[in-house]
């Protein structure tokens, strides 16, 4: 009859192995796997506003280009990013990206672990907790956003010609009294702390429209936060089209812009 006996060395070895495994599991639970970003305790990173169950970028998007070595440099806001490896960032005091289609805007948001805003969450962020027509109230106020006393770059540069060639002239938004840096007009901020949702550049949303108007028009297709343009294909872009990104709460790393 065989006798089943276990040495103290074997028991010690197995116990040590179990404890090591538990320790690794504990570290993983606390810190995440090495390739998983820490999300922290905040619902949204500091560059985004927390609205309902969503995070909305506080500023219109600009782009950085990612090189093969992983380094990033600012991408020109005056040219289309088609074919470039870029991601969206939300920063104050920079020229927002124009010349971008919905297709490219969606790709840039996804590269930053975000997405294009849903139409309703975009409107909620623009209208603020009081659900006003403009970010600052129900009545339009001249100069409260980047939509007053602006100059048409097509008139300045191209005698009013509006074609694919002229509408994507890199010089368009470099003229005086056209595009402004993000957050340049403090009054153009909703009660949620989201800037420039009316005027400056149009902003693509995931329903294939762009919203809020741009510096020459915030009234023709609806006023203020209700402005919506649906006349263009999702691969369309010109000097007026921009975007911002959104995300579900607790889905974006704390330190990501």
Buried (B, 14 or more C-beta within 10 A) or exposed (E): EEEEEEEEEEEEEEEEEEEEEEEEEEEEEEEEEEEEEEBEEBBBBEBBBBBEEBBBBBBBBBBBBBEEEEEBEBBBBBBBBBEBBBBBBBBEEBBBBBBBBBBBBBBBBBBBBBBBBBBEBBBBBBBBEEEBBBBBBEEBEEEBBBBBEBEBBBEBBBEEEEEEEBBBBBEBBBBEBBBBBBBBBEEBBBBBBBBBBBBBBBBBBBBBBBBBBBBBBBEEBBBBBBBBBEEBEBEBBBBBBBBBBBBBBBBBEBEBB
